[in-house]
Amino acid sequence: TMRPMTMFWGCTIPARFPFIEKSTRLVLRELGVDLVDADGFTCCPETTLVKALDEDVYYLTAARNLAVAERLGNPLLTPCNGCYSTFKSVMSTLKVDWRLHENINQRLAKSGLQYRGLGDVRHLVEWLSEDLGPTALSKRATKPFWGMRIAVHYGCHLLRPSPAIRWDSPTAPTKFEQLVRALGA
Protein backbone atom coordinates (compact mmCIF):
# COMPACT_ATOMS: atom_id res chain seq x y z
CA THR A 1 0.00 0.00 0.00
CA MET A 2 1.24 3.41 -0.90
CA ARG A 3 1.24 6.50 1.22
CA PRO A 4 -2.08 8.34 1.60
CA MET A 5 -2.62 11.25 -0.79
CA THR A 6 -5.08 14.10 -0.43
CA MET A 7 -7.13 14.44 -3.59
CA PHE A 8 -8.02 17.82 -5.06
CA TRP A 9 -10.68 17.35 -7.73
CA GLY A 10 -11.16 21.02 -8.48
CA CYS A 11 -14.55 22.37 -9.50
CA THR A 12 -14.86 21.22 -13.11
CA ILE A 13 -14.29 17.47 -12.72
CA PRO A 14 -17.05 16.86 -10.12
CA ALA A 15 -19.47 19.24 -11.87
CA ARG A 16 -18.95 18.34 -15.53
CA PHE A 17 -16.84 15.18 -15.74
CA PRO A 18 -17.84 12.79 -12.94
CA PHE A 19 -16.60 9.85 -15.05
CA ILE A 20 -13.05 11.21 -14.68
CA GLU A 21 -13.43 11.22 -10.91
CA LYS A 22 -14.91 7.69 -10.87
CA SER A 23 -12.29 6.17 -13.17
CA THR A 24 -9.45 7.93 -11.32
CA ARG A 25 -10.70 6.61 -7.98
CA LEU A 26 -10.93 3.06 -9.37
CA VAL A 27 -7.46 3.14 -10.93
CA LEU A 28 -5.77 4.66 -7.89
CA ARG A 29 -7.43 2.13 -5.59
CA GLU A 30 -6.07 -0.67 -7.81
CA LEU A 31 -2.63 0.96 -7.59
CA GLY A 32 -2.81 0.89 -3.78
CA VAL A 33 -3.26 4.62 -3.23
CA ASP A 34 -5.17 5.62 -0.11
CA LEU A 35 -7.12 8.66 -1.35
CA VAL A 36 -8.10 11.21 1.28
CA ASP A 37 -10.95 13.59 0.47
CA ALA A 38 -10.50 16.77 2.48
CA ASP A 39 -13.30 18.92 3.79
CA GLY A 40 -13.05 22.62 3.09
CA PHE A 41 -11.60 22.81 -0.41
CA THR A 42 -12.94 25.46 -2.77
CA CYS A 43 -12.17 26.33 -6.38
CA CYS A 44 -8.37 26.40 -6.80
CA PRO A 45 -9.00 29.37 -8.11
CA GLU A 46 -8.81 29.49 -11.88
CA THR A 47 -6.02 31.80 -13.03
CA THR A 48 -7.31 33.63 -16.08
CA LEU A 49 -10.50 35.03 -14.58
CA VAL A 50 -9.80 35.28 -10.85
CA LYS A 51 -6.20 36.50 -10.96
CA ALA A 52 -7.08 39.07 -13.63
CA LEU A 53 -9.96 40.32 -11.48
CA ASP A 54 -8.27 40.34 -8.05
CA GLU A 55 -4.74 39.04 -7.44
CA ASP A 56 -5.19 39.08 -3.65
CA VAL A 57 -8.22 36.79 -3.86
CA TYR A 58 -6.33 34.52 -6.24
CA TYR A 59 -3.33 34.07 -3.91
CA LEU A 60 -5.43 33.89 -0.74
CA THR A 61 -7.82 31.26 -2.13
CA ALA A 62 -5.05 29.06 -3.52
CA ALA A 63 -3.00 29.37 -0.31
CA ARG A 64 -6.09 28.51 1.73
CA ASN A 65 -6.57 25.27 -0.22
CA LEU A 66 -2.88 24.48 0.14
CA ALA A 67 -3.08 25.15 3.91
CA VAL A 68 -6.07 22.79 4.21
CA ALA A 69 -4.00 20.11 2.44
CA GLU A 70 -0.89 20.81 4.54
CA ARG A 71 -2.92 20.33 7.71
CA LEU A 72 -3.59 16.73 6.63
CA GLY A 73 0.12 16.10 6.03
CA ASN A 74 -0.27 14.19 2.76
CA PRO A 75 0.92 15.12 -0.73
CA LEU A 76 -1.81 16.84 -2.73
CA LEU A 77 -2.77 15.03 -5.93
CA THR A 78 -4.90 16.57 -8.67
CA PRO A 79 -6.00 15.35 -12.10
CA CYS A 80 -6.87 18.94 -13.14
CA ASN A 81 -4.26 20.80 -15.18
CA GLY A 82 -5.60 24.21 -14.18
CA CYS A 83 -5.54 23.45 -10.46
CA TYR A 84 -2.07 21.99 -10.78
CA SER A 85 -0.75 25.09 -12.56
CA THR A 86 -2.43 27.41 -10.05
CA PHE A 87 -1.04 25.60 -7.02
CA LYS A 88 2.49 25.27 -8.41
CA SER A 89 2.52 28.94 -9.46
CA VAL A 90 1.25 30.18 -6.10
CA MET A 91 3.70 27.97 -4.21
CA SER A 92 6.54 29.32 -6.34
CA THR A 93 5.48 32.93 -5.76
CA LEU A 94 4.95 32.54 -2.01
CA LYS A 95 8.36 30.90 -1.69
CA VAL A 96 10.10 34.08 -2.86
CA ASP A 97 7.64 36.84 -1.86
CA TRP A 98 7.82 36.77 1.94
CA ARG A 99 5.65 39.88 2.32
CA LEU A 100 2.81 38.31 0.36
CA HIS A 101 3.31 35.03 2.25
CA GLU A 102 3.11 36.86 5.59
CA ASN A 103 0.03 38.84 4.52
CA ILE A 104 -1.70 35.64 3.36
CA ASN A 105 -0.96 33.92 6.68
CA GLN A 106 -2.32 36.87 8.67
CA ARG A 107 -5.57 36.52 6.76
CA LEU A 108 -5.60 32.71 6.97
CA ALA A 109 -5.06 32.87 10.75
CA LYS A 110 -8.59 34.27 11.09
CA SER A 111 -9.79 30.82 9.92
CA GLY A 112 -7.29 28.91 12.02
CA LEU A 113 -5.10 28.08 9.02
CA GLN A 114 -1.47 28.65 8.12
CA TYR A 115 0.37 28.10 4.84
CA ARG A 116 3.88 26.89 5.62
CA GLY A 117 4.98 26.02 2.10
CA LEU A 118 5.91 22.47 3.10
CA GLY A 119 3.34 20.59 1.06
CA ASP A 120 3.89 18.70 -2.16
CA VAL A 121 1.53 19.09 -5.13
CA ARG A 122 1.50 16.43 -7.83
CA HIS A 123 -0.52 16.13 -11.02
CA LEU A 124 -1.93 12.67 -11.64
CA VAL A 125 0.16 12.23 -14.81
CA GLU A 126 3.27 13.48 -12.98
CA TRP A 127 2.66 11.03 -10.13
CA LEU A 128 2.11 8.13 -12.54
CA SER A 129 5.30 9.07 -14.39
CA GLU A 130 7.63 9.95 -11.53
CA ASP A 131 6.41 8.12 -8.44
CA LEU A 132 4.87 4.97 -9.89
CA GLY A 133 6.82 4.88 -13.16
CA PRO A 134 6.02 3.51 -16.61
CA THR A 135 7.45 0.05 -15.86
CA ALA A 136 5.32 -0.44 -12.75
CA LEU A 137 2.29 0.89 -14.61
CA SER A 138 2.92 -1.55 -17.45
CA LYS A 139 3.08 -4.47 -15.03
CA ARG A 140 -0.26 -3.45 -13.49
CA ALA A 141 -2.16 -3.09 -16.79
CA THR A 142 -4.92 -5.71 -16.93
CA LYS A 143 -6.21 -4.75 -20.40
CA PRO A 144 -3.30 -3.28 -22.39
CA PHE A 145 -4.08 -0.98 -25.30
CA TRP A 146 -2.19 -3.14 -27.83
CA GLY A 147 -2.53 -1.89 -31.37
CA MET A 148 -4.23 1.36 -30.43
CA ARG A 149 -2.87 4.68 -31.64
CA ILE A 150 -3.46 7.35 -29.01
CA ALA A 151 -2.68 11.04 -29.39
CA VAL A 152 -1.52 12.77 -26.23
CA HIS A 153 -2.55 16.32 -25.38
CA TYR A 154 -0.75 17.73 -22.36
CA GLY A 155 -2.64 21.00 -22.20
CA CYS A 156 -0.70 24.17 -21.50
CA HIS A 157 -1.28 24.15 -17.72
CA LEU A 158 0.33 20.76 -17.21
CA LEU A 159 3.74 22.09 -18.28
CA ARG A 160 3.56 25.84 -17.76
CA PRO A 161 4.56 28.16 -16.26
CA SER A 162 7.85 26.34 -16.63
CA PRO A 163 9.65 28.20 -13.79
CA ALA A 164 7.10 26.71 -11.35
CA ILE A 165 6.41 23.37 -13.06
CA ARG A 166 9.50 21.34 -13.78
CA TRP A 167 8.59 17.69 -14.20
CA ASP A 168 8.90 17.55 -18.00
CA SER A 169 10.17 19.77 -20.79
CA PRO A 170 7.65 22.54 -21.58
CA THR A 171 8.73 22.60 -25.24
CA ALA A 172 9.46 18.92 -25.98
CA PRO A 173 7.62 16.78 -23.40
CA THR A 174 7.85 12.99 -23.52
CA LYS A 175 6.69 11.58 -20.18
CA PHE A 176 2.96 11.33 -20.95
CA GLU A 177 3.79 9.43 -24.15
CA GLN A 178 5.97 7.04 -22.11
CA LEU A 179 2.95 6.22 -19.94
CA VAL A 180 0.77 5.60 -23.00
CA ARG A 181 3.45 3.28 -24.47
CA ALA A 182 3.72 1.51 -21.11
CA LEU A 183 0.01 0.73 -21.42
CA GLY A 184 0.61 -0.88 -24.82
CA ALA A 185 -0.57 1.85 -27.19
C-alpha positions, 0 to 999 in steps of 0.5 A: 500500500502506498502513502495516503494522498489528499485528492483535489478534484477542483470544481470542473471534474465533479461538476462536468466530468464525474466519469473522470473522478470515478475512473481515477478513484478506481485506478488509484485504488487498484494501484494501492493509493489511499485517497483522502478527500479533504473537507473545506476545499474550494475552487483552486482558483482558476487563473485567467479570470480570478487573478485578472480580477483580483490578485489578492483573492487569487493568492489567498484562495489558492493558499487557503486550499494548500493550507487545508491540504498541509494540515492533513500532512499528505501530498496533494494530488490533482488530475486537473491541469488548471488546479495543478498550474495554479497551485504550483505557481502560487507555491513558487510565488509565495516561496520568494515573496515573503511579504505576500506570504506573511500577509496571506498567513495573517488573513488565513489565521482568522480561519485557524489556518497557516500556509507553511509552504511544506506541502507537495503538489503532484498532477496525476500524470506526474505522479504516474510518471515519476512516483509509480513509473512507466514500468510499474504501470505496465506491469499493473495493466490488466487490459493493455491498449495493444494496437491502439494509436493514441494522441496525447494532449498535455494542455498548456497548464500541465507544463507551464509556467515552466519556472514553477512546473518542472517535471517535464520539458515545456517545449518537448515533453515525452513523459505522458507518451511514455505512460501511453506506451507503457500501457501498450498503445 
